[in-house]
Amino acid sequence: AADHATAHALCPGAENAAGRFPLSPYRGPRVAAGAGCLASQIGAAMAGKALPHPNRRGSAVNRAALLTPKDPPPYEVVNSAALRPLLFVCEHAGHLVPERLDGLGIAEADLLDHIGWDIGAGAVTKRLAAIFGATAVLATYSRLVIDANRPLDHDTSIPEESDGRPIPANVGLDAAGRRARQEACFWPFHRAVSAQRSRLTEAGQTPTLVFVHSFTPSMA
């Protein structure tokens, strides 16, 4: 298969040197398929602190403006009460799109391709959580809606094209549209990761975060 799910150790900066991910090192134990995983940066920066919540009062408004009752939550937690000192994280587990975004204007085949998610990574994450009896947090919406593994000001946070394919709903997106996606999908996922990390720490564990991704050896 063109895509291979991985969960392996990388030295800090490995992906950044290749230009694949922005560098955001985690200050603590790490086993990751991607040294630049943004959740690790947020988890480290917020250890012992409240996770920043921009526009706290407007959060519910922005979320309601994007997600409908038919839309699933922006993340899934597996084994939420497990106490093993492991936390599996998968930022690109899902390929869903909120109903109001009308599929982002692309074909379903594109969402199911490598541009829409990390193929196989979600299944591997759940399998690892089951094998080790550990907690896992998985993002459910497509990386094309908003990438949970990119800083919000990064060019590919909400990409206008991916692997040469245009994403019409992302072209010229204004600040309000970007904020709605952040509040509906990005921040809830990262708060969930931070909450699970804090839970394990408060239980006397020093959790190792394991980030699971898959990759495509060749691009168009």
RAURPE-V833930 format. One record per pair of residues at least 24 apart in sequence whose ideal C-beta (glycine too) atoms are under 10 Angstrom apart, sorted by sequence separation. I is the first residue (numbers start at 0). J is the second residue. D is the distance in Angstrom with one decimal. If there is no record, write none. Layout:
BEGIN
i: [I	I]
j: [J	J]
d: [D	D]
END
This chain:
BEGIN
i: [6	7	8	9	10	11	71	73	91	92	93	94	116	144	145	156	157	6	7	9	70	91	92	115	116	117	141	143	144	152	156	5	6	7	8	9	70	71	90	91	115	116	143	151	5	9	70	89	90	91	92	93	94	114	115	116	151	4	5	69	70	89	92	93	114	115	157	69	70	91	92	113	114	115	151	156	67	68	69	70	90	91	92	111	151	66	67	89	92	110	117	65	66	67	89	92	109	145	65	66	89	92	110	65	66	89	109	110	145	151	64	65	89	145	151	87	88	89	105	144	145	149	87	147	87	89	103	105	145	146	147	87	89	102	144	145	146	147	87	100	103	140	144	145	147	87	100	102	103	144	145	147	85	86	147	85	92	95	97	100	140	141	145	42	87	92	93	95	96	97	100	114	140	83	92	93	94	95	96	139	140	147	42	75	85	87	88	89	90	91	92	93	94	95	114	115	138	77	78	81	84	85	86	87	88	89	90	91	92	93	94	96	97	114	138	140	38	77	83	85	86	87	88	89	90	92	93	94	96	113	114	140	39	75	83	84	85	86	87	88	89	91	93	94	95	112	113	114	138	139	38	75	77	78	81	82	83	85	86	87	88	89	91	92	94	112	114	138	37	38	77	78	81	82	83	91	93	115	137	138	36	38	76	77	81	82	90	109	112	114	136	36	37	78	81	109	136	138	162	36	78	80	81	93	103	136	137	138	30	33	78	79	91	92	109	136	137	162	163	164	28	77	78	79	90	91	105	136	162	163	28	30	31	32	33	77	78	79	90	91	109	136	161	162	33	76	77	89	90	106	134	136	161	76	77	88	89	90	105	136	75	76	77	88	105	135	136	75	76	104	105	134	74	75	104	105	134	148	74	75	103	104	105	74	75	103	104	105	134	148	73	74	102	103	104	134	73	74	101	102	103	104	133	72	73	101	71	72	100	70	71	100	70	73	73	96	134	136	74	133	66	73	133	135	137	100	133	135	131	65	100	99	100	6	128	97	127	6	97	128	33	99	127	4	32	124	126	97	124	125	97	124	32	123	124	95	122	123	120	121	123	32	93	120	122	119	120	121	119	120	117	119	120	90	93	117	118	92	117	118	116	117	118	38	53	90	117	90	38	88	113	88	113	114	90	113	88	112	88	114	113	114	41	86	73	88	40	87	88	37	38	39	41	73	86	2	37	38	40	73	74	86	1	2	36	37	64	65	73	1	5	36	37	64	72	73	79	86	4	35	37	65	66	70	73	74	75	86	2	4	5	6	35	37	61	64	65	70	73	74	81	85	2	3	4	5	33	35	61	64	65	72	73	74	76	79	84	2	3	4	37	63	65	66	72	73	74	75	76	79	82	83	84	1	2	3	4	6	61	62	65	66	73	74	78	81	82	0	2	4	5	6	61	62	64	65	66	73	74	76	80	81	84	86	0	4	37	60	61	62	63	64	65	72	76	79	84	85	91	92	3	4	6	58	61	62	63	82	84	86	87	88	89	90	91	92	6	57	61	62	66	81	82	83	84	85	86	87	88	89	90	91	4	57	60	61	62	80	82	84	85	86	87	88	89	90	91	4	58	59	83	84	85	86	87	88	89	54	58	62	82	83	85	86	87	88	89	23	53	57	58	61	62	23	21	23	54	55	20	21	53	54	58	20	21	53	58	52	21	21	54	20	21	53	21	52	20	21	51	50	51	52	50	51	50	49	50	50	50	45	49	50	41	45	48	41	42	45	46	50	37	41	45	40	41	44	48	38	42	43	46	47	38	41	42	45	46	37	41	45	38	39	42	43	47	38	42	46	37	38	41	42	36	39	38	42	42	43	42	27	39	38	39	36	38	27	36	37	36	35	36	31	34	36	28	30	31	32	33	27	28	29	30	31	32	33	27	28	29	30	31	32	33	27	28	29	30	31	32	27	28	29	30	31	32	33	25	32	25	25	20	19	19	14	14	8	9	7	6	6	7	5	6	7	5	6	4	5	6	4	5	3	4	5	2	3	4	2	3	1	2	3	0	1	2	3	1	2	0	1	1]
j: [30	31	32	33	34	35	95	97	115	116	117	118	140	168	169	180	181	31	32	34	95	116	117	140	141	142	166	168	169	177	181	31	32	33	34	35	96	97	116	117	141	142	169	177	32	36	97	116	117	118	119	120	121	141	142	143	178	32	33	97	98	117	120	121	142	143	185	98	99	120	121	142	143	144	180	185	97	98	99	100	120	121	122	141	181	97	98	120	123	141	148	97	98	99	121	124	141	177	98	99	122	125	143	99	100	123	143	144	179	185	99	100	124	180	186	123	124	125	141	180	181	185	124	184	125	127	141	143	183	184	185	126	128	141	183	184	185	186	127	140	143	180	184	185	187	128	141	143	144	185	186	188	127	128	189	128	135	138	140	143	183	184	188	86	131	136	137	139	140	141	144	158	184	128	137	138	139	140	141	184	185	192	88	121	131	133	134	135	136	137	138	139	140	141	160	161	184	124	125	128	131	132	133	134	135	136	137	138	139	140	141	143	144	161	185	187	86	125	131	133	134	135	136	137	138	140	141	142	144	161	162	188	88	124	132	133	134	135	136	137	138	140	142	143	144	161	162	163	187	188	88	125	127	128	131	132	133	135	136	137	138	139	141	142	144	162	164	188	88	89	128	129	132	133	134	142	144	166	188	189	88	90	128	129	133	134	142	161	164	166	188	89	90	131	134	162	189	191	215	90	132	134	135	147	157	190	191	192	85	88	133	134	146	147	164	191	192	217	218	219	84	133	134	135	146	147	161	192	218	219	85	87	88	89	90	134	135	136	147	148	166	193	218	219	91	134	135	147	148	164	192	194	219	135	136	147	148	149	164	195	135	136	137	148	165	195	196	136	137	165	166	195	136	137	166	167	196	210	137	138	166	167	168	138	139	167	168	169	198	212	138	139	167	168	169	199	139	140	167	168	169	170	199	139	140	168	139	140	168	139	140	169	140	144	145	168	206	208	147	206	140	147	207	209	211	176	209	211	209	144	179	179	180	87	209	179	209	89	180	211	117	183	211	89	117	209	211	183	210	211	184	211	120	211	212	184	211	212	210	211	213	123	184	211	213	211	212	213	212	213	211	213	214	185	188	212	213	188	213	214	213	214	215	136	151	188	215	189	138	188	213	189	214	215	192	215	191	215	192	218	218	219	147	192	180	195	148	195	196	146	147	148	150	182	195	112	147	148	150	183	184	196	112	113	147	148	175	176	184	113	117	148	149	176	184	185	191	198	117	148	150	178	179	183	186	187	188	199	116	118	119	120	149	151	175	178	179	184	187	188	195	199	117	118	119	120	148	150	176	179	180	187	188	189	191	194	199	118	119	120	153	179	181	182	188	189	190	191	192	195	198	199	200	118	119	120	121	123	178	179	182	183	190	191	195	198	199	118	120	122	123	124	179	180	182	183	184	191	192	194	198	199	202	204	119	123	156	179	180	181	182	183	184	191	195	198	203	204	210	211	123	124	126	178	181	182	183	202	204	206	207	208	209	210	211	212	127	178	182	183	187	202	203	204	205	206	207	208	209	210	211	212	126	179	182	183	184	202	204	206	207	208	209	210	211	212	213	127	181	182	206	207	208	209	210	211	212	178	182	186	206	207	209	210	211	212	213	148	178	182	183	186	187	149	148	150	181	182	148	149	181	182	186	149	150	182	187	182	152	153	186	153	154	186	155	186	155	156	186	186	189	190	189	190	190	190	191	192	193	189	193	194	186	190	193	188	189	192	193	197	185	189	193	189	190	193	197	188	192	193	196	197	189	192	193	196	197	189	193	197	191	192	195	196	200	192	196	200	192	193	196	197	192	196	196	200	206	208	208	196	208	208	210	208	210	200	209	210	210	210	211	207	210	212	205	207	208	209	210	205	206	207	208	209	210	211	206	207	208	209	210	211	212	207	208	209	210	211	212	208	209	210	211	212	213	214	207	214	208	210	212	212	214	212	214	209	210	209	209	210	211	210	211	212	211	212	211	212	213	212	213	212	213	214	212	213	214	213	214	213	214	215	213	214	215	216	215	216	215	216	217]
d: [7.1	8.1	9.1	7.0	7.0	9.1	6.6	9.1	8.8	6.9	9.5	8.9	9.2	8.7	9.3	9.0	9.1	8.2	6.0	4.7	7.8	5.2	7.1	10.0	5.9	7.8	9.8	8.6	8.6	9.9	8.7	9.7	5.5	10.0	9.4	9.3	9.1	9.5	9.8	3.8	4.8	6.3	7.1	7.8	4.4	9.8	5.2	9.6	8.1	9.1	9.7	9.8	9.2	8.7	6.9	8.7	9.3	8.2	8.9	9.3	5.7	7.4	5.9	6.6	7.9	5.8	9.7	5.7	8.3	6.0	3.3	9.9	6.6	9.4	9.7	8.3	7.3	9.6	9.9	9.8	8.7	8.1	8.6	9.7	6.2	5.5	5.1	5.3	9.4	5.9	9.4	5.3	8.0	6.5	5.6	6.2	9.7	7.9	9.2	7.7	9.5	8.6	7.2	5.9	10.0	8.0	8.3	9.8	9.6	7.0	8.0	7.5	4.1	4.3	9.5	9.1	7.8	8.6	9.7	5.9	6.5	9.2	5.1	7.4	8.4	9.5	7.6	7.6	8.4	9.7	6.0	9.7	9.7	9.7	8.6	5.2	8.3	9.7	5.5	9.4	5.7	8.6	5.9	5.1	9.9	5.3	9.5	9.9	7.0	9.1	9.8	5.2	8.4	9.4	7.0	8.3	9.0	9.5	7.0	9.5	8.3	9.2	9.4	8.6	8.0	9.1	6.9	5.5	6.8	9.6	6.6	8.5	4.8	9.3	3.8	5.8	8.8	5.0	5.7	8.4	9.2	9.1	8.7	8.6	5.6	6.2	9.5	7.0	9.2	9.1	5.5	3.8	8.1	6.2	9.2	8.3	7.4	7.8	9.4	7.8	9.9	8.7	6.9	7.1	7.2	7.5	8.4	6.8	6.8	5.6	4.8	7.6	6.8	4.0	8.8	10.0	9.4	5.7	5.9	3.9	5.5	3.8	5.5	4.5	5.2	9.4	6.5	8.4	5.8	8.9	5.1	8.4	7.9	9.6	5.4	8.1	7.4	7.5	7.4	7.9	6.8	9.9	8.7	8.4	7.9	9.3	7.4	9.3	9.3	8.3	5.2	8.8	9.7	5.4	8.5	8.8	4.2	8.9	7.2	8.3	8.8	10.0	8.3	9.7	9.5	8.2	6.3	4.8	9.9	9.6	4.7	7.9	5.7	8.8	7.6	5.0	9.3	9.9	8.6	9.2	6.9	6.3	9.7	7.9	5.2	8.7	7.5	8.4	8.6	8.4	7.2	9.8	7.2	9.1	4.7	9.2	9.3	9.0	8.1	6.7	6.8	8.0	8.9	9.7	9.9	10.0	9.4	9.3	8.6	10.0	6.2	6.2	7.7	9.3	6.0	5.1	10.0	10.0	7.8	7.8	8.3	8.6	4.9	9.3	7.5	7.3	9.2	4.9	5.2	4.5	9.4	9.6	8.5	9.3	8.5	6.7	6.6	9.0	3.9	6.7	8.6	9.5	9.4	5.0	9.6	6.8	4.2	9.2	4.1	9.2	9.9	8.8	9.6	7.2	7.8	9.2	9.7	9.0	7.0	5.8	8.1	5.4	7.2	9.4	8.0	8.8	9.2	7.4	7.9	8.4	6.1	5.3	5.9	4.7	7.0	7.0	9.3	8.2	6.4	8.2	5.5	3.3	8.1	5.6	5.9	6.9	4.8	9.6	8.1	8.0	6.8	6.1	9.7	4.1	8.5	7.4	5.9	8.8	9.5	8.0	6.7	8.8	9.3	6.7	5.8	7.0	5.7	9.6	5.5	9.3	8.5	9.4	8.7	9.2	9.5	8.5	8.4	9.8	8.7	8.7	9.4	8.8	9.4	8.7	8.8	9.5	8.3	8.5	8.9	9.2	9.7	9.2	8.5	7.9	9.4	9.2	7.0	9.5	8.3	9.8	9.6	9.7	7.0	9.5	8.8	8.4	9.7	6.8	9.2	9.6	7.8	4.5	8.0	5.5	9.6	9.5	9.6	9.4	9.5	8.1	7.8	9.3	9.7	5.0	9.9	9.3	5.5	9.4	9.8	4.6	7.8	5.1	9.5	9.9	10.0	5.0	5.4	9.9	4.2	9.4	8.7	7.8	8.1	8.0	9.1	7.4	9.1	9.2	9.2	9.2	7.7	9.8	8.3	8.8	9.0	4.4	9.6	8.9	5.7	9.4	8.7	9.4	10.0	7.5	9.8	8.8	10.0	9.8	9.2	8.4	7.1	9.7	10.0	9.8	5.7	9.3	6.8	7.3	8.4	6.4	8.5	5.9	9.7	5.7	9.2	5.0	8.5	8.8	4.4	7.3	9.4	5.8	6.4	9.4	9.7	8.0	9.5	9.3	7.4	7.4	6.5	9.7	9.1	8.4	8.7	6.1	9.6	6.4	9.7	7.6	9.4	8.8	9.0	9.3	8.1	9.5	4.5	9.8	4.6	4.4	9.3	8.6	7.4	8.9	4.0	8.2	7.0	9.7	9.8	5.3	6.6	7.4	5.5	8.9	6.2	9.5	6.5	4.0	7.6	5.0	9.1	9.4	9.8	9.5	9.4	9.9	8.8	8.9	9.3	7.3	8.9	8.4	9.5	8.2	6.0	9.8	8.7	6.5	5.8	7.7	7.7	5.1	9.9	4.7	9.7	9.7	7.1	7.8	8.6	7.3	8.0	7.9	4.6	10.0	8.8	4.2	8.3	8.4	8.1	8.8	8.7	8.6	9.2	9.3	7.9	4.0	9.8	9.0	8.7	10.0	9.6	8.1	8.0	9.1	6.8	8.4	9.2	8.9	9.9	8.1	9.7	8.4	9.8	9.7	7.8	5.3	8.8	5.6	4.1	4.6	9.7	5.9	9.4	7.3	8.9	9.7	6.2	8.0	3.9	4.7	9.8	10.0	8.7	7.8	5.9	6.3	7.3	8.0	6.9	7.4	8.8	6.3	9.2	9.8	8.5	6.6	9.0	9.9	6.5	5.1	5.6	5.1	4.9	5.1	4.8	7.6	7.9	9.8	9.6	8.5	8.5	6.3	8.2	7.0	8.0	7.2	7.6	7.0	5.1	9.4	9.9	9.6	6.2	9.6	6.3	9.9	9.7	9.1	8.0	7.5	9.1	9.8	8.0	9.7	8.7	7.6	8.9	9.8	6.8	6.6	7.6	7.0	7.7	8.0	5.9	8.0	9.2	9.0	10.0	5.9	9.6	9.6	9.9	7.7	9.0	6.7	9.6	9.9	8.7	7.9	9.7	7.7	6.9	9.8	5.3	9.8	9.9	9.3	4.9	8.9	9.2	8.2	9.6	9.3	9.4	9.9	8.2	9.7	8.7	9.2	9.3	5.0	5.4	9.6	8.9	9.5	9.7	7.8	6.1	9.9	7.6	8.2	6.0	7.2	5.6	8.6	7.9	7.6	6.3	8.4	9.5	8.8	9.2	9.2	8.4	4.6	4.9	7.4	9.7	8.1	9.5	8.7	9.7	9.5	8.9	9.9	9.0	9.2	6.7	9.4	5.7	7.3	6.9	7.7	7.1	10.0	9.8	9.6	4.1	9.3	9.6	9.5	8.6	8.1	6.6	5.8	7.0	8.2	5.4	7.3	7.4	6.8	7.5	6.6	5.6	8.8	8.2	3.9	6.0	4.7	3.9	5.6	5.0	7.9	7.3	8.2	7.9	8.4	4.2	7.7	9.5	8.0	9.8	8.4	7.9	9.1	9.8	8.1	6.4	9.1	9.1	9.7	8.4	9.3	9.9	9.4	9.2	9.4	5.8	7.9	9.6	9.8	4.8	10.0	7.2	8.4	6.7	6.5	9.9	7.7	6.5	9.9	4.4	7.0	9.9	6.0	8.9	4.7	6.5	9.6	6.7	8.9	9.3	9.2	5.5	8.1	5.6	8.4	9.9	6.4	7.4]
END
